[in-house]
Each structure stands twice: as structure tokens, then as C-alpha cells.
Amino acid sequence: MPNTAPVTFSREWLDAVLFELDGVIAHTAQLHAAAWKATFDDYLRERNAGEGEDHSPFDAERDYRRYIHGKKRIKGALQFLATRGIQLPEGDLDDPPEHETLHGLGKRKDQRFQAALEAHGVELYPCAVDLLRGLRAAGFRTGAVTASKNCELMLQQAGLAALFDERVDGVEAERLGLASKPDPDILLEAAARLRCDPARTAVIEDAVAGVRAAHRGHFGLVIGVDRDDQQDILTEEGADLVVDHLCRLAIGDQHAPGPPLLADPSLLSCQLANRRPALFIDYDGTLAPIAESPEEAQLDAPMRAVLRAVTERMPVVMVSGRDLVELRALVGLDAIVYAGSHGVEIAGPGLQREQHPEIDWNKGRAVTWLMQRLDLAGADALPIYIGDDETSDDVFRTLLDLGGIGILVTEAPRPGSAVFRLRDGEGVRALLAHIGALPR
């Protein structure tokens, strides 16, 4: 049985945690194995048998674990086919699926996997998701690492993209020429992107190749997740601890609960790539300081300038408890959609929602309504909300379900569903300036 002794993540000796996506966060190994089996079996059945070739079916349990899991698809396919006495040329990255090359076979497998993912969705391990959210609440940086080229699709379908500061997947590994596991290249690249010393970074892996890679990379803590009775070999390959599920892991340093501080705005850059972002933002305490009388809370020129720049990059919606007329007068930007009275009154370019008598209406419901009206309901949409008061919690919870990013503005951390925290209006201005300067 795996080691049942608890381990506690502490900020005293760790800054970041890297998660293997397949097999640790998402229960996708069976989908991958089934896609590979269908691909190899079809190919072996159609291929004319040469001398010394073995065309028996691919074993979705034994062969997948031994040759494929945790490795680049080209390397895995090469190793499996070699056991059957078959050698195929690697081919080129742009080979179509019908080409009889390793890249061609990989394309066939990806088509099957993506179809299965679209049909069945992503099954998550609840303990892993709870640990991921708890680590972020305690201020740890987090990264997703996987040999899969479907990382972005899986994270979007699972609604987890905003919970990772960085990710290094098969696409990035191929682009950068990184060696596959058991070499530590992918893990070291993820740590570098997180600006973390590997010695102060934990790695959680379920594959033998992944544990071996983390050990070779001299990471501070290597945790093996035993999904297939592999405790002994995971330990032999360098796991400091082997567990059967991640509920056995605890998080220390929770005396200051709340989302981690977004000290570096560039951490959002990778999440904005290939997504359709939209900014939802509160007014009082976020764009303008809290004042003794409401009329004194004025938007200064620098903040208005960066906000205007963001409107050229993405849709911007002002969500406030102030009434619609007052809110529009204070901000004074025609390109913005205004949601006054906590989202009951909405008006902007091409939008109009008059006051209605719904009792169960809040900022979160208003954001959901606006996402639909602004054509931002797809999986590739990325809603970002910045707010400071308790009414913002409704939006933060909504965004977790939509795969968006909630950012709480507060000096003192407090628990909730936000993904990041900014200390004050100056932090908001710096973030908006960064977003507004990003290439379109």
C-alpha cells in the first residue's frame, strides 16, 4: 500500500508546485489509451505484414503504461512499434493523418482523443482540484506540465485554466526542442517560467517517467501518485513520497487565507494567449478610491488613460452598485458597457437592459447575462473580473465555473473564490497598463 503518512506543503521551503495534468489532475489516461489503441490497431490491421513483424493488438493497459504514458507521442509510438519489429520515419510536424509516419499516426490519435474529449468531457480527481485551489489560496505558484498536445483544450473544458500560472505541454516542448520525460527539460522549463528554483519546487507525477524526470531535475519534493499499484517502482525512481490520492496532502501557512498576490502582471499573459478576453471591473475601491462622500470618488487621468487602452484590446464592462446615469458620468468612456445598480441596469454599445423586478439578481448573474450578449459564452472566452467588496464574491464564484479569473483588490487577504489579489488601485492601474499594452 502507498505511504499514508501526511505531508504538509509549507511556504518556508517551497514556492511552487508542478502538476502533471494527465493522471494527476484529470482522469484522461483511459481516453488517451483508447485513442492510441484504436489508432495502432487500425494501422496494424491495414499494414501488410513484413518479415519479423508482430501485428497483435495494442494492449490499452500494459502497452500504454510501458511505452506511451508520460512521454512525447512520437517517442512513445516509436518505442511501441519497435517492439513489433516496425520502423516508421518520423516525418514532419505538418504531416496529415493519412501519412504513414510517426507524426501522421500522432495526428490520427489526436483526432480520436479530441473527439472523445468533446463527447465525454474531462473527468477530474476531486482531491487534486481541492489541493490545487488550496495551494493557490496559500500563495503557492502553480504550473501544469504534460506531454499531451491537448493541454489547452483539457484545461478549458475543465474550467481550470485560471488556476495555473504557467503550463508547458507537448506543443511548447516541440516548439522549444525540449527532451521528453524522463529527461527533466519540461519540468525545468516550467520552474523557470514560474521564476522558481527547482529546489523550492514540488512536482506531483503519476507516471514512472515523470517521477524519474523530477528526481533528475533535483526538485525539492517529488510526490508519486500511485494509480496502478506502482509504489515500489515510483519510490525506486526517486519519489520522496507515494500516495494513492492527494487528499492525504495538507497545506500549511494558512494563517493568512485568501488568493495569492498578483505581483507580476505578466503572469496573466500566457492565459490571454489564444483566448477571447473580456474585462469586468468595479468602480469604487477598484478604479477610484473609497471616499467619504460618493461624489468625491473621482477617476483620475492616468487610470482613465489605461482603461481606454484596454477598451482597444477587449470588451470592457463596468459593474457597480452605483446607478447607471451616475456611473456613466463618472467614467465618461463611450466604448464601455455599463452595468449599474449591481447589474440591474445595463447599457452600452449595442446593449440595453432596463430595470427589472427580479429578486434573485446580483453581479454574478449580470456577468453571465453579459457574457452571452457579448458572444463570450464559448470555451475560448476568458472573463476577468476585478472588484473589492463582498458583492464581488458572486462574480468570483461565477467565474470559477466559467474558467475565468477573479481578482480581489484588498490590502488584507480574505478567503473567497478569487484567483488573484491586488493590494490597491495602483496595482489595478499597473495591471490594466500591462493588459492594454499587449499585442492584439
SULCOR-V567120 format. One record per residue. N is the residue number from 0. RES is the residue in three letters. PSI is psi in radians with two decimals (999 if undefined). Layout:
# SULCOR-V567120
N|RES|PSI, N|RES|PSI
This chain:
# SULCOR-V567120
0|MET|2.59, 1|PRO|2.78, 2|ASN|2.20, 3|THR|0.04, 4|ALA|2.30, 5|PRO|2.66, 6|VAL|2.51, 7|THR|2.18, 8|PHE|2.22, 9|SER|2.39, 10|ARG|-0.17, 11|GLU|-0.51, 12|TRP|0.01, 13|LEU|2.48, 14|ASP|-0.43, 15|ALA|2.79, 16|VAL|2.25, 17|LEU|2.26, 18|PHE|2.23, 19|GLU|2.35, 20|LEU|-0.98, 21|ASP|2.10, 22|GLY|-0.34, 23|VAL|-0.94, 24|ILE|-0.85, 25|ALA|2.42, 26|HIS|1.21, 27|THR|-0.03, 28|ALA|-0.67, 29|GLN|-0.64, 30|LEU|-0.76, 31|HIS|-0.82, 32|ALA|-0.73, 33|ALA|-0.67, 34|ALA|-0.74, 35|TRP|-0.71, 36|LYS|-0.82, 37|ALA|-0.68, 38|THR|-0.88, 39|PHE|-0.75, 40|ASP|-0.74, 41|ASP|-0.76, 42|TYR|-0.81, 43|LEU|-0.59, 44|ARG|-0.63, 45|GLU|-0.38, 46|ARG|2.39, 47|ASN|2.15, 48|ALA|2.21, 49|GLY|3.05, 50|GLU|2.27, 51|GLY|0.06, 52|GLU|2.48, 53|ASP|2.06, 54|HIS|0.38, 55|SER|2.69, 56|PRO|2.66, 57|PHE|2.32, 58|ASP|1.98, 59|ALA|-0.28, 60|GLU|-1.14, 61|ARG|-0.90, 62|ASP|-0.66, 63|TYR|-0.84, 64|ARG|-0.66, 65|ARG|-0.68, 66|TYR|-0.41, 67|ILE|-0.85, 68|HIS|2.23, 69|GLY|0.01, 70|LYS|2.84, 71|LYS|2.51, 72|ARG|-0.62, 73|ILE|-0.76, 74|LYS|-0.74, 75|GLY|-0.78, 76|ALA|-0.70, 77|LEU|-0.80, 78|GLN|-0.71, 79|PHE|-0.84, 80|LEU|-0.56, 81|ALA|-0.62, 82|THR|-0.30, 83|ARG|0.18, 84|GLY|0.45, 85|ILE|2.30, 86|GLN|2.22, 87|LEU|2.57, 88|PRO|2.63, 89|GLU|-0.68, 90|GLY|-2.83, 91|ASP|2.79, 92|LEU|-0.57, 93|ASP|0.25, 94|ASP|2.32, 95|PRO|2.86, 96|PRO|-0.52, 97|GLU|-0.17, 98|HIS|2.41, 99|GLU|1.20, 100|THR|2.95, 101|LEU|-0.71, 102|HIS|-0.63, 103|GLY|-0.79, 104|LEU|-0.70, 105|GLY|-0.67, 106|LYS|-0.70, 107|ARG|-0.74, 108|LYS|-0.76, 109|ASP|-0.68, 110|GLN|-0.76, 111|ARG|-0.73, 112|PHE|-0.80, 113|GLN|-0.64, 114|ALA|-0.71, 115|ALA|-0.66, 116|LEU|-0.74, 117|GLU|-0.64, 118|ALA|-0.66, 119|HIS|-0.23, 120|GLY|-3.03, 121|VAL|2.12, 122|GLU|2.20, 123|LEU|2.68, 124|TYR|1.94, 125|PRO|-0.71, 126|CYS|-0.63, 127|ALA|-0.72, 128|VAL|-0.71, 129|ASP|-0.73, 130|LEU|-0.76, 131|LEU|-0.85, 132|ARG|-0.67, 133|GLY|-0.69, 134|LEU|-0.73, 135|ARG|-0.68, 136|ALA|-0.52, 137|ALA|0.04, 138|GLY|0.14, 139|PHE|2.52, 140|ARG|2.57, 141|THR|2.52, 142|GLY|2.54, 143|ALA|2.28, 144|VAL|2.33, 145|THR|2.60, 146|ALA|-0.20, 147|SER|2.56, 148|LYS|0.14, 149|ASN|0.38, 150|CYS|-0.87, 151|GLU|-0.76, 152|LEU|-0.76, 153|MET|-0.77, 154|LEU|-0.68, 155|GLN|-0.77, 156|GLN|-0.58, 157|ALA|-0.19, 158|GLY|0.50, 159|LEU|0.03, 160|ALA|-0.67, 161|ALA|-0.16, 162|LEU|0.02, 163|PHE|2.25, 164|ASP|-0.61, 165|GLU|2.76, 166|ARG|2.48, 167|VAL|1.99, 168|ASP|-2.98, 169|GLY|-0.55, 170|VAL|-0.84, 171|GLU|-0.69, 172|ALA|-0.72, 173|GLU|-0.72, 174|ARG|-0.67, 175|LEU|-0.08, 176|GLY|0.59, 177|LEU|2.42, 178|ALA|2.60, 179|SER|2.86, 180|LYS|2.47, 181|PRO|0.12, 182|ASP|2.57, 183|PRO|0.14, 184|ASP|-0.83, 185|ILE|-0.73, 186|LEU|-0.73, 187|LEU|-0.63, 188|GLU|-0.73, 189|ALA|-0.75, 190|ALA|-0.70, 191|ALA|-0.70, 192|ARG|-0.53, 193|LEU|-0.06, 194|ARG|0.79, 195|CYS|2.44, 196|ASP|2.26, 197|PRO|-0.56, 198|ALA|-0.33, 199|ARG|0.47, 200|THR|2.36, 201|ALA|2.62, 202|VAL|2.30, 203|ILE|2.04, 204|GLU|2.62, 205|ASP|-0.26, 206|ALA|2.55, 207|VAL|-0.74, 208|ALA|-0.64, 209|GLY|-0.71, 210|VAL|-0.72, 211|ARG|-0.68, 212|ALA|-0.75, 213|ALA|-0.67, 214|HIS|-0.75, 215|ARG|-0.50, 216|GLY|-0.01, 217|HIS|0.81, 218|PHE|2.65, 219|GLY|-0.55, 220|LEU|2.21, 221|VAL|2.05, 222|ILE|2.18, 223|GLY|2.31, 224|VAL|2.02, 225|ASP|1.72, 226|ARG|-0.29, 227|ASP|0.70, 228|ASP|0.93, 229|GLN|0.47, 230|GLN|-0.80, 231|ASP|-0.82, 232|ILE|-0.58, 233|LEU|-0.68, 234|THR|-0.77, 235|GLU|-0.58, 236|GLU|-0.02, 237|GLY|0.10, 238|ALA|2.25, 239|ASP|-0.46, 240|LEU|2.43, 241|VAL|2.23, 242|VAL|2.73, 243|ASP|-0.34, 244|HIS|2.77, 245|LEU|-0.01, 246|CYS|-0.24, 247|ARG|-0.14, 248|LEU|2.39, 249|ALA|2.82, 250|ILE|2.18, 251|GLY|-3.01, 252|ASP|0.68, 253|GLN|0.37, 254|HIS|-0.32, 255|ALA|1.30, 256|PRO|2.74, 257|GLY|2.98, 258|PRO|2.69, 259|PRO|2.64, 260|LEU|2.28, 261|LEU|1.39, 262|ALA|-0.45, 263|ASP|1.84, 264|PRO|-0.40, 265|SER|-0.23, 266|LEU|-0.38, 267|LEU|-0.27, 268|SER|-0.78, 269|CYS|-0.51, 270|GLN|-0.41, 271|LEU|-0.38, 272|ALA|2.33, 273|ASN|0.38, 274|ARG|2.83, 275|ARG|1.62, 276|PRO|2.73, 277|ALA|2.41, 278|LEU|2.17, 279|PHE|2.28, 280|ILE|2.46, 281|ASP|2.97, 282|TYR|-1.23, 283|ASP|2.25, 284|GLY|-0.03, 285|THR|-1.11, 286|LEU|-0.61, 287|ALA|2.56, 288|PRO|2.64, 289|ILE|2.25, 290|ALA|2.82, 291|GLU|-0.68, 292|SER|2.46, 293|PRO|-0.62, 294|GLU|-0.25, 295|GLU|-0.22, 296|ALA|1.53, 297|GLN|2.54, 298|LEU|2.09, 299|ASP|2.92, 300|ALA|-0.79, 301|PRO|-0.70, 302|MET|-0.70, 303|ARG|-0.63, 304|ALA|-0.79, 305|VAL|-0.57, 306|LEU|-0.71, 307|ARG|-0.68, 308|ALA|-0.64, 309|VAL|-0.62, 310|THR|-0.38, 311|GLU|-0.21, 312|ARG|-0.52, 313|MET|2.88, 314|PRO|2.45, 315|VAL|2.30, 316|VAL|2.19, 317|MET|2.09, 318|VAL|2.03, 319|SER|2.78, 320|GLY|-0.26, 321|ARG|2.73, 322|ASP|2.83, 323|LEU|-0.80, 324|VAL|-0.79, 325|GLU|-0.71, 326|LEU|-0.78, 327|ARG|-0.66, 328|ALA|-0.65, 329|LEU|-0.69, 330|VAL|-0.85, 331|GLY|0.54, 332|LEU|2.08, 333|ASP|-0.42, 334|ALA|-0.16, 335|ILE|2.54, 336|VAL|2.31, 337|TYR|2.25, 338|ALA|1.65, 339|GLY|2.98, 340|SER|0.84, 341|HIS|0.58, 342|GLY|0.06, 343|VAL|-0.69, 344|GLU|2.16, 345|ILE|2.32, 346|ALA|2.58, 347|GLY|-3.04, 348|PRO|1.93, 349|GLY|0.14, 350|LEU|2.51, 351|GLN|2.15, 352|ARG|1.88, 353|GLU|2.94, 354|GLN|2.28, 355|HIS|2.78, 356|PRO|0.29, 357|GLU|2.32, 358|ILE|-0.75, 359|ASP|1.17, 360|TRP|2.36, 361|ASN|-3.09, 362|LYS|-0.63, 363|GLY|-0.78, 364|ARG|-0.62, 365|ALA|-0.72, 366|VAL|-0.73, 367|THR|-0.78, 368|TRP|-0.77, 369|LEU|-0.66, 370|MET|-0.71, 371|GLN|-0.76, 372|ARG|-0.47, 373|LEU|0.20, 374|ASP|0.79, 375|LEU|0.53, 376|ALA|-0.11, 377|GLY|2.92, 378|ALA|-0.35, 379|ASP|-0.01, 380|ALA|2.59, 381|LEU|1.59, 382|PRO|2.35, 383|ILE|2.26, 384|TYR|2.32, 385|ILE|2.10, 386|GLY|2.91, 387|ASP|-0.36, 388|ASP|-3.10, 389|GLU|-0.47, 390|THR|-0.32, 391|SER|-0.40, 392|ASP|-0.56, 393|ASP|-0.68, 394|VAL|-0.74, 395|PHE|-0.75, 396|ARG|-0.71, 397|THR|-0.76, 398|LEU|-0.54, 399|LEU|-0.71, 400|ASP|-0.46, 401|LEU|0.00, 402|GLY|0.40, 403|GLY|-2.99, 404|ILE|2.03, 405|GLY|2.31, 406|ILE|2.05, 407|LEU|2.31, 408|VAL|1.91, 409|THR|2.48, 410|GLU|-0.76, 411|ALA|2.10, 412|PRO|2.56, 413|ARG|2.63, 414|PRO|2.72, 415|GLY|-2.86, 416|SER|0.15, 417|ALA|2.64, 418|VAL|-0.63, 419|PHE|2.99, 420|ARG|2.47, 421|LEU|2.53, 422|ARG|-0.69, 423|ASP|-3.04, 424|GLY|-0.55, 425|GLU|-0.67, 426|GLY|-0.65, 427|VAL|-0.80, 428|ARG|-0.74, 429|ALA|-0.70, 430|LEU|-0.79, 431|LEU|-0.67, 432|ALA|-0.69, 433|HIS|-0.81, 434|ILE|-0.77, 435|GLY|-0.45, 436|ALA|-0.10, 437|LEU|2.55, 438|PRO|2.52, 439|ARG|999
